[in-house]
Amino acid sequence: MKKLLFAVFTLITCLSQNLHADEGMWLPFLLEEQKITHMQQLGLQLSAEEVYHNSQPAVTNAVVGLMGEGSNLRSYGTASFISEDGLLLTNHHIILSFLERFSSSENDFIKYGYWARDRSEESLCRGLSIKQLVRMEDVTERMMEGTEGLSGQEFLNKVNANGRVIAEEATEGTHYQVRMQPLFGSSQFIMHVYAVYSDVRMVAAPPFALGKFGGNQDNYSWPRHTADFAVLRVYAGPNNEPARHSPDNVPYNPPHYLPIARGGVQENDFVMVMGFPGNTRQYIPSFALERIIYGETADKLAIARDKMQILERAIEDNPDQRYRYTTRLASVGNSYLRWKGEFMGVNRMDLVNVKRREEAAFNQWANATPERKKQYGDILQRMDEHYQEVAKYNMAHTYFLEAGINGAEIVPFIGKFEKLVAMYNRQRFNATAANREASNLVALTEQFFRNWNYEVDRRFFRNLTYRYYQNVDEKFQVEELVKAIHKYDGDIELLSSEVFANSIFTDKERLIAMLESEERDIENLIRQDELYQIAIGFYRVNVDNIVRQRGRLQTELIDMHTIFLRGLREMNEGVVMYPEADNSLRISYGTVRGTDAADGLHYYPFTTFAGIHEKYVNNPDDEEYYLPRRLQELYANNDFGSHAQKAGSLPVNFLSDAHTTSGSSGSPVVNAKGELVGLNFDRTWQATSSDYRYDPERTRQISVDIRYIMFLLDKYSPSRHVIDEINKQL
């Protein structure tokens, strides 16, 4: 299947700054000309071609992105091959939803872990696929052909047309897929060619007590003692090419896999992190940063607090719901701490004012000559004025996502019924198609109600829809919600209770009976349903009043963006500027080291198993610090096998100053020889603001030490075939 996926332009950028020696997420195919010399000075023992090569096996061939259904080649996490038979190592928190899906009352894979005893027990992770980079290529000249004098949507249309032609050529006669991604606005275009494999199976994952040891209490914190890892396996067709899931598929043989560094890593050692980081905003201007942090981020924090309180109360009221809401609470808590860290970090660095001073320097440079003044003199002012309008739409979009479709679970569930309703509105009604869609919805309804909690979701609906009503501009209001609030005189408690009680969508038996009936009363049972009207109202407002206008405003920024970046690069001629992270394969590097995180607070670079035991002993009634009995025994006997340090301690997690962001989760951390020493899974909360500005003294990523992973696979895991497979290659 051939695809061209043109990444949306990052339209708001800003001023460059002096780069710290280890700062940045760099494109692998540009290492030779940009960073390899400095990396080797820090300790790297590989050549640029051994790290990345367009046609020969290299270290980066072992790195893949994990994607969900409908991802359009956008990954949400990273993994790496650790065997010639397709074993993948990634984070526990990345695959937690699959453990939840596999679990039943008889087999609780979240609580006890998932341990396949041989390959026959490796289970398909339905909907999970991987993207493996085949090659990168700079296609700027061809992408820009025929764009002279064009701007705005005309420019985008021409670039997209050029990209489709290039992609067709690149994928002809292959199973590859293509994603074109612009750098520095529209000044450079990189083609990423991927192979995509969809037969990915669960092999091994530790119990939640280990994979999320410390829970939300330790999230984004240090010291950490988390076994945030899981093992998957990729299967392929008989020719080692992508194939649909089949019992005839065989383990995929990757062009390169990462050897395990038995000796681990030490303080001040060189490390390199390879993965598919999401998006950063290093070059965002002061006026945009101010509105994001003190507007959107502040509101997202309030929404997240609301969600966590509801989920925590649900678990408190019914402890049996703990694992039902584990994934969601962890996800919300993760976002909350990241946003909190960004908020506090920007404040600590006084970053808005720092950027204002940088912008003043840019304006002074731009106005120093008549030629530069004509080109760049008012660009920041124009961007500022335009962004004032963009910010309104960004805020509305934030509320649509966080309080709308990611609020009450009933809202996106109801959204699945719009297709059926639309079928009954067509002039030519197709009964066969409608019956088929109704049958699909019956299965979806069965699945939804299996884990749905009426009262918990009503609280979500009550709190979050009212937040939307209170905080979103009038032009973005959901008309049906406004009418309902007026109808109930602003009593949101009564509104949510009545709307839920009267809706067919909260009554499984009634809803299924309607769907299975040959005489479905769509008009009265669905279209007139008040809960349906409010839920669908969110989608309609987003489509009609937010998405289109927001897209138009962003498109209008392209010209300003391009002009500004041209001036920025001209002003910083001779300085190598790294592009923003954009979910393409990147490499960051640095050294293993701690940090003085705050006044009087020092973070040492390593934690050990002794710290796990200490947290367990000191928190006997706290499930987030539970230590399985088998590991208690191993600790008591000091039985760490060959995985301990010479001094006898077992390293668990470590810090480095490599630059990472969301999406870097699961990224392999390798040493100077390209051997696997750890698995990235988090940052300290003081480091989350590195999405806006890297702070060399405080930016720290957190990794699981490979020695701890190997210890658990060796001494704790029943999946002996995994450790045997790895050991066979050492």
Protein Blocks (a to p, Z undefined) as FASTA:
>chain_A
ZZdddddddfbdcddddddfkgcjddfklmmmmmmmmmmmnopabdfklmpcfkbccfkl
mpccdddehklopafbdcddfbfnopacddfklmmmmmmmmpcfklcfklnopadfbfkl
pccdehiacdddfbdcdfklmmmgopgoiacjllmmmmmmmmmmmmmmmmgoiabdcddd
deehjlbccdddddddfbdcdfbdcdfklmmgoijmlgoiacddddcdcdddddddfkop
acdddfkbccdddfbdcdddfklpaehiacddddddfbdcfkbcfklmmmmmmmmmmmmm
mmmmmmmmmmmmmmmmmmmlmmmmmmmmmmmmmmmmmmmmmmmmmmmnommmmmmmmmmm
mmmmmmmpmklmmmmmmmmmmmmmmmmmmmmmmmmmmmmmmmmmmmcfklmmmmmmmmmm
mmmmpmbdcfklmmmmmmmmmmmmmmmmmmpcfklmmmmmmmmmmmmmmmgcfklpcfkl
mmmmmmnnopaklmmmmmmmmpmklmmklmmmmmmpmbdcfklmmmmpmklmmmmmmmmm
mmmmmmmmmmmmmmmmmmmmmmmmmmmmmmmgoiacddddehiacddddddddddfbghi
acdfbdcfklmmmmmmmmmmbmklcccfklmmmmmnopnbjmbcfkopacfbdcdfbdcd
ehjgopacddfkopafbdcfbdcfklmmmmmoccfklgccddddfklmmmmmmmmmmclm
lmmmmmmmZZ
